[in-house]
Amino acid sequence: MMKRAALCCPLACLALGAVMPLSATTPAAPGDAATLHAWEGGDDPQSLDRWVHTHLRQADAAIARVVAVKGAHTVANTLRPYDDALNELALASNQASVLYGVGATSELRDKAQALTQEANAAATALSLNQPVYRALAALPAPADPATRHYLEHTLLEYRLAGVDRDDATRAKIKALQDKITELGLAFERAVHDDVRTVVAGKDQLEGLPPDYLAAHPADADGRVKISTDPPDAWPAEKFASNAQLRRDLFLAAGSVGYPANGATLRGLLTARAELAQLLGYATWADFAMADQMIGSPAHLREYLQKVDAASREPAAREEAALLAFAREREPALTQISAADTRYWQEQYRRARYSFDSQSVRPYFPYAAVERGVIATASRLFHIDIRPASGVHTWHPSVTTYDVYDGNVRLGRIYLDMHPREGKDKWFSTQPLALGVRGRQLPEGTLVCNFPGGTAGDPGLMQYGDVVIFLHEFGHLMHHVIGGQNPYAGEAAFSVEGDFVEAPSQMLEEFFHDYGVLASFAHHYQSGAVLPQELYARMSRADTYGRASGQQRQLMYTAVSLDFHTLPPATLDFDSVYRRDFERFSSDGFVPGDHMWARFTHLNGYSSNYYTYVLDKVIALDFFAQFDPQDLLGGAAGARYRQTVLAPGATQPAAQLVRDFLGREPNLDAYRRWMLAEFDADSTASSAAR
């Protein structure tokens, strides 16, 4: 996922219409190496505080230049200093937010959380600043189409934020936005800090991989502690033969953030609903979709009906096949529990496709996967990604690379890839610095929780982990390649929010090519290349479950939408979650599963989780344009970079899609992708006859 800040409008550090005191120091130019990184001061919270406030003051100075213009407003005297302020506040907000999730100490994370709130409050203040809005609105339409789009989009965001309301209303808007930020961060922090543990007896460990057991030494009584962190919980839920252990882990993971996040989430939804109504929208979802590709919840529901129609019948076939298989082994079984779905899917793939997921893990040691993903992206996008030496980071485990186009450096990326105490438990891409052509290079980080990271542990990854890595790297490439424009506000992640998951989901598909995998999938002990026959069985097995996976995405979409359209005061989180779960899945719901309490997308994407569904369709349509015989070397990669990634937010997202496809997107590739398993069955059957 691309981790998004609280849904706010344009950035700055001004109170409602009043200029804040300026710093006595001269603002540094964007990209000044001495001021670019918040972690240069180490783990000292006060150093972080000083760093953030330096950038807030520099934003103040830039905004003062905007409102001080006498005479005609121009791009140079109005839009440029406005963009400078946006850049300074993006630095403050983005880097405080990252350290809130990865900071080495609780004290640093506490300070980063408070500073993230402060920077977001500054963003809200600018979105309501009438003198700034009037200055931007007074600009003549720029001749350059990209600059004109930037200005028009900025003015739209101002109007959506309520800049044209009276002083009292704008004060209420600001208070609500500040509250939304505070509650959203509290919701995520509760998930970060809540790690549950299940103790497994030695009689419950059957099926777990040897390297997994080696990394989880038993105590004197033979018991093993398994946490809810993904590298611990996911393999156990997938491979453990013991149903009680799987259920215990499922419920432990389903209780993260519960019950504390109940009150937090209700407060967050209440504040969002109140803000939306104050701005003239029926629900938060109506407000949150007003500036997106989808446009409105009504348009979304119409679109989701098409996706549901395309995926429901093949998903039912997949689920029926799985249940029939499970009943062959357990005849009394009438329904597969959600706690057992991953396990039974693994067993089905072993029997149906002669593919054991554990068989490929030795070919995916973490270090080799990192090298392989980097090499794949380098060749596809015609760039060079080189290790950067001597770079100070926030933790010794973080690796750093510079991205080059020939001899021109495009930006820097940081990989923080393994779990540790107090760190964000999910997988995300986060911007650190926005690109400003000729002034500041884009920088971004992956914050992930893959196996490995400790001495002697090769970090053997499941093939799904490799897909996640590719997904996140797709975000990172979008950020860097799309960060070469003249303005910070034209950065890649400033494009419509419901497009940002398309580049990431497109890059996932490169996993399904033997030439790509064979370049790095080598056995961690022998060095042998992943056998092509094993790859073929893995690829065939991977076609199973696609449609039911899309139904699961529709379930998450429904939860996200329902939580932001139903009245918050009477919303029963457990009841609505269970209803949406049972609407899109035949699995047995497990009482005690409170997934919503750890569903941090409810903060980052709010009502707009549908982004993953919409962008999966677009991503598969994109991927279908690549030559399957030469994925990395064909012409499509360069064209994709030029038409989809490089423009950043200089054009509407829908135009980027049309420019690459030469038409409007459709569901044809999406349907073919979901039906690949059944098509393969038909082909095999015909061949047998």
Buried (B, 14 or more C-beta within 10 A) or exposed (E): BBBBBBBBBBBBBBBBBEBBEEBEEEBBEBBEEEBBBBBBBEBBBEBBBEBBBBBBBBBBBBBBBBBEBEEEBBBEBBBBBBBBBBBBBBBBBBBBBBBBBBBBEEEBBBBBBBBBBBBBBBBBBBBBBBBBBBBBBEBEEBEEEBBBBBBEBBBEBBBBBBBEBEEEBBBBBBBBBBBBBBBBBBBBBBBBBBBBEBEBBEEBBEBBBEBBEEBBEBEEEEEBEBBBBBBBBBBBBBBBEBBEBBBBBBBBBBBBBBEBBBEBBBBBBBBBBBBBBBBEBEBBBBBBBBBBBBBBBEEBEEBBEEBBEBBBEBBBBBBEBBBEBBEEEEEEBEEBBBBBBBBBBBBBBBEBBEBBBBBBBBBBBBEBBBEBBBBBBBBBBBBBBEEBEEBEBBBEBBBBBBBBBEEEBBBBBBBBBBBBEBBBBBBBBBBBBBBBEEBBBBBBBBBBBBBBBEEEBBBBBBBBBBBBBBBBBBBBBBBBBBBBBBBBBBBBBBBBBBBBBBBBBBBBBBBBBBEBBBBBBBBBEEEEBBBEEBBEBBBBBBBBBBBBBBBBBBBBBBBBBBBBBBEBEEBEBBEBBBBBBEEBBBBBBBEBBBBBBBBBBBBBBBBBBBBBBBBBBBBBBBBBBBEEEEBBEBEBBEBBBBBBBBBBBBBBBBEBBBBBBEEEBEBEBBBEBBBBBBEBEEEEEEEEE
